[in-house]
Structures are given as structure tokens and as C-alpha cells.
Amino acid sequence: MVKPKPSRESGFSLVETMMAMLLLAVSFLALGQLVAVAANQNALSRNTSVEIAVAMGKLEELRRLYNQQLAAGAVNLTSSSSTETMRFENSRQGSENTSTTPVGSYIVRWTVTPVVGSTAEFTVKVEVEPTYRNRSQSKTVEIFSHFAP
């Protein structure tokens, strides 16, 4: 019986296997970078959302004060800036662990400027700045509003 000759073209060569492994390694490195960028953007988005909520809370507090003063007949919101340091915590509801984890501390500044020609209209600017300085995961948020009767 005649044995068939072994073919040199069966299977992959060492060079082809090494090239495939190199391509796979480069792909995994790119995927790792993508995950890192996505995690960083997620943290930035979360922190910005908290900062917007803090700014809106302060704006609503100033609006409530304005409406109370307007109802009393004398609006005396003055053109000034103030600074508050706030600390917020995020409670995890629905889990067995009811502990709170700190979200961050923020400096809240607001400026009340009267509208020229009116005694009861104001432009209000609320600025929220995180006290931590990781600029890749936070930024200052500014919200403007117009208070009028």
C-alpha cells in the first residue's frame, strides 16, 4: 500500500500564527483604552449631573426667597456673591447595606444682579465648583435665571 505524501500546505505556519496573535494583542490594547475612556466619561457625566442638581437646588432656594419677599411687598435680594461649602451623600436604597457613600463637596456661589430700570427683576447666576481638583472628572457648572414678578 502506498502512503500519501504529507502536504506542506496543511495547517498554519508559525509566521501566520504569530501575526494573528499580534493582531489579537493590538485589538485587546485598543479595547482596554476604550474601556478606560468610557469609565472616565461616565465619572464626568455623573459628577456633572450632581453639580447641576446642586445648582438647581440653590436656584430654587433663591426663587422661593424671591417669591416670599415679593408676596410681602418688598423684594430686597441684593447684588452680592456668597460662598457655601456643601457635602452631599448618596444613599443606596433597596439594598441590605444602607450605608451612605460620599458624593463630593462643592463650593456654591451665586450672584444676584438687578435688571436696569426695574426694582423687582433680577438676573441670578449660580455657579457650582467641586472642591476636589481632578479636572478630568469634574468641571464648574453655571446656571442663569431671570426672576420677574
Residue pairs with C-beta under 8 A, 6 or more apart in sequence:
12 20
40 136
40 137
43 137
44 136
44 137
44 138
44 139
47 104
47 130
47 137
47 138
47 139
48 138
48 139
48 141
50 88
50 103
50 104
51 106
51 128
51 130
51 138
51 139
51 140
51 141
52 128
52 141
52 143
54 86
54 88
54 106
54 108
54 128
54 141
55 108
55 126
55 127
55 128
55 141
55 142
55 143
56 143
58 108
58 110
58 126
58 128
59 110
59 124
59 126
59 143
59 145
62 77
62 110
62 112
62 124
62 126
62 147
63 145
63 147
65 77
66 75
66 77
66 122
66 147
69 75
69 76
69 77
70 120
70 149
75 119
75 120
75 122
77 112
77 122
77 147
78 112
79 111
79 112
79 113
79 114
80 111
80 112
81 109
81 110
81 111
82 109
82 110
83 107
83 108
83 109
84 107
84 108
85 105
85 106
85 107
85 108
85 131
86 105
86 106
86 108
87 102
87 104
87 105
88 102
88 103
88 104
88 105
88 106
89 100
89 101
89 102
89 103
90 100
90 101
90 102
90 103
91 98
91 99
91 100
92 98
92 99
92 100
92 101
104 130
104 131
104 132
104 138
105 130
105 131
105 132
106 128
106 129
106 130
106 131
107 128
107 129
107 130
107 131
108 126
108 127
108 128
109 126
109 127
109 128
109 129
110 124
110 125
110 126
110 127
111 124
111 125
111 127
112 122
112 123
112 124
113 122
113 123
113 124
113 125
114 121
114 122
114 123
115 121
115 122
115 123
115 146
115 148
118 148
120 148
120 149
121 146
121 147
121 148
121 149
122 146
122 147
122 148
123 144
123 145
123 146
123 147
124 144
124 145
124 146
124 147
125 142
125 143
125 144
126 142
126 143
126 144
126 145
127 140
127 141
127 142
128 140
128 141
128 142
129 140
130 138
130 140
132 138
